[in-house]
């Protein structure tokens, strides 16, 4: 940001310096021309009023003004492009910082045996200046040890959608049903409360193997050893 402002300031200063330089040259050459015209002497006067002289002078003056205008246009275009680039960069930076927080607002953790249910509860409060229509939506449950494993455990929010007034609190109950054939491990799901974007919270479940399955595996291991 500071570098862009410094570059813009330098461009403006350069434009001012060029304008001053051109004006000095113009005034200097004009004074010479006036002195040549006003000074007696047939040789000087006749050379000054030659047709070729005026043609060349006019062409030179026109070229100088055309080049000056081109420089002005180039500088203007450059400044506009820099301004647009700066605005785009600032907007992108703001978008990146507000799209999604790096960490969840809070985490609900629990242990559950495969084939059973687990329940959570938390309070949601509205600190905004206006009422918010809230809807809870969760992602699939991803296995930490194998991100290719994603389970859609039946997750019920009560209430699922509701209006939350300014300064009001609402208790949210969550019931999760974990199927019996679920692979044991640590599962994570992120829950978005629509209306409070980009904040979210996480549910972390430690799924344990069912006792019957564990006992069966133990008996199989014992028989194989005999």
C-alpha positions in Angstrom: 0.0 0.0 0.0 2.8 2.5 1.0 4.9 1.4 -2.1 1.9 2.1 -4.4 1.2 5.5 -2.9 4.9 6.4 -3.2 4.9 5.3 -6.9 1.8 7.4 -7.5 3.4 10.4 -5.8 6.6 10.0 -8.0 4.5 9.9 -11.2 2.7 13.1 -10.3 6.0 14.8 -9.4 7.5 13.7 -12.7 4.5 15.1 -14.6 4.8 18.5 -12.8 8.6 18.6 -13.5 8.0 17.9 -17.2 5.3 20.6 -17.5 7.7 23.1 -15.9 10.5 22.1 -18.2 8.3 22.4 -21.3 7.0 25.8 -20.2 10.6 27.0 -19.7 11.6 25.9 -23.1 8.5 27.5 -24.7 9.1 30.8 -22.9 12.8 30.8 -23.8 12.3 30.1 -27.4 9.5 32.6 -27.7 11.7 35.3 -26.2 14.4 34.5 -28.8 11.9 34.7 -31.6 10.6 38.1 -30.4 14.1 39.5 -30.1 14.9 38.3 -33.6 11.8 40.0 -35.0 12.4 43.2 -33.1 16.2 43.5 -33.8 17.0 45.7 -36.9 18.8 44.0 -39.7 17.6 42.8 -43.1 19.3 39.4 -42.8 17.6 38.4 -39.6 14.2 39.8 -40.5 14.1 38.1 -43.9 15.1 34.7 -42.5 12.5 35.0 -39.7 9.6 35.6 -42.1 10.5 32.9 -44.6 7.7 30.5 -45.3 9.8 27.4 -44.5 10.6 28.9 -41.1 7.0 29.3 -40.1 6.1 25.9 -41.5 8.9 24.2 -39.5 8.0 26.2 -36.4 4.4 25.3 -36.6 5.2 21.6 -37.2 7.6 21.5 -34.3 5.1 23.2 -32.0 2.3 20.8 -33.1 4.6 17.8 -32.5 5.5 19.0 -29.1 1.9 19.4 -28.1 0.9 16.0 -29.6 3.7 14.3 -27.7 2.8 16.2 -24.5 -0.8 15.0 -24.9 0.3 11.4 -25.5 2.4 11.5 -22.4 -0.6 12.9 -20.4 -2.8 10.1 -21.8 -0.2 7.4 -21.0 0.2 8.7 -17.5 -3.5 8.9 -16.9 -4.0 5.3 -18.2 -1.2 4.1 -16.0 -2.6 5.8 -12.9 -6.1 4.4 -13.6 -4.7 0.9 -14.0 -2.7 1.2 -10.8 -5.8 2.4 -8.9 -7.9 -0.5 -10.3 -5.1 -3.0 -9.4 -4.9 -1.6 -5.9 -8.6 -1.8 -5.4 -8.8 -5.3 -6.7 -5.9 -6.3 -4.4 -7.5 -4.7 -1.4 -10.8 -6.3 -2.1 -9.2 -9.7 -2.6 -7.3 -9.3 0.7 -10.5 -8.4 2.5 -12.3 -11.3 1.0 -9.6 -13.7 2.0 -9.6 -12.5 5.5 -13.4 -12.7 5.9 -14.3 -15.8 3.8 -13.7 -18.5 6.4 -12.0 -18.4 9.9 -9.0 -20.6 10.3 -10.4 -22.2 13.5 -13.9 -23.3 14.6 -15.7 -21.1 17.2 -15.9 -24.1 19.5 -15.7 -27.9 19.4 -18.2 -30.5 20.7 -16.4 -33.8 21.6 -17.7 -37.1 22.6 -17.2 -40.9 22.6 -19.7 -43.3 21.1 -19.9 -47.0 20.4 -20.7 -48.0 16.8 -24.5 -48.7 16.6 -25.4 -46.2 19.3 -26.5 -42.6 19.5 -24.8 -39.6 21.1 -26.3 -36.2 22.1 -24.9 -32.7 22.5 -26.3 -29.4 23.6 -25.1 -25.8 23.4 -26.4 -22.2 23.6 -26.4 -19.9 20.6 -26.7 -16.2 21.3 -27.3 -13.3 18.9 -25.0 -10.3 19.4 -25.9 -8.6 16.1 -28.0 -5.4 15.9 -30.7 -7.2 14.0 -32.7 -10.5 14.2 -31.2 -13.4 12.3 -32.8 -16.3 10.6 -30.7 -19.3 11.5 -30.4 -22.7 9.8 -27.9 -25.4 10.9 -26.2 -27.4 8.2 -23.4 -29.9 8.9 -20.8 -31.5 6.6 -20.1 -35.2 6.4 -18.1 -36.9 9.1 -14.5 -37.3 7.9 -12.2 -40.0 9.4 -9.0 -38.4 10.6 -6.8 -41.4 9.9 -8.2 -41.8 6.3 -9.6 -38.6 4.8 -11.1 -40.7 1.9 -13.6 -42.1 4.4 -16.6 -39.8 4.8 -19.7 -40.9 6.7 -23.2 -39.3 6.7 -24.2 -40.0 10.2 -27.9 -39.1 10.8 -27.6 -35.8 12.6 -30.7 -34.0 14.0 -30.7 -30.4 15.2 -33.5 -29.3 17.4 -34.5 -26.7 16.3 -33.0 -26.9 12.8 -34.2 -23.5 11.6 -35.4 -20.5 13.8 -35.4 -16.8 14.2 -33.0 -15.4 16.8 -33.7 -11.8 18.0 -31.0 -9.4 19.1 -29.6 -10.3 22.5 -31.6 -13.6 22.6 -30.2 -17.1 23.4 -31.4 -20.4 22.0 -30.5 -23.9 23.2 -29.7 -26.2 20.4 -29.9 -30.0 20.9 -28.0 -32.4 18.6 -28.7 -36.1 18.2 -26.3 -38.2 16.2 -26.9 -41.8 15.2 -23.8 -43.8 14.4 -24.3 -47.1 12.4 -23.1 -50.4 13.8 -20.8 -51.0 10.8 -18.9 -47.8 11.2 -15.2 -48.1 11.2 -13.7 -47.2 14.6 -11.7 -43.9 14.7 -11.9 -40.1 15.1 -14.5 -38.4 13.0 -14.9 -34.7 12.4 -17.9 -32.7 11.0 -18.1 -28.9 10.6 -21.4 -27.2 11.3 -22.4 -23.9 9.7 -25.0 -21.7 11.4 -26.4 -19.9 8.3 -26.9 -16.3 9.3 -23.6 -16.1 11.3 -21.2 -16.7 8.4 -18.3 -17.3 8.3 -18.2 -18.6 11.8 -18.7 -22.4 12.3 -18.2 -25.0 15.0 -17.0 -28.6 14.9 -18.3 -32.0 16.2 -15.5 -34.5 17.0 -16.6 -38.1 17.6 -14.5 -40.9 18.8 -16.2 -44.0 17.4 -15.4 -47.2 19.3 -15.9 -50.8 18.2 -19.0 -52.6 19.4 -18.4 -54.9 22.4 -19.9 -57.9 20.7 -17.7 -57.5 17.7 -14.7 -57.1 20.0 -15.5 -60.3 21.9 -16.1 -62.2 18.7 -12.7 -61.1 17.3 -11.1 -62.2 20.6 -12.6 -65.7 20.5 -11.5 -66.1 16.9 -8.0 -65.1 17.9 -8.0 -67.5 20.8 -9.2 -70.5 18.6 -6.5 -69.7 16.0 -3.8 -69.8 18.7 -5.0 -73.3 19.9 
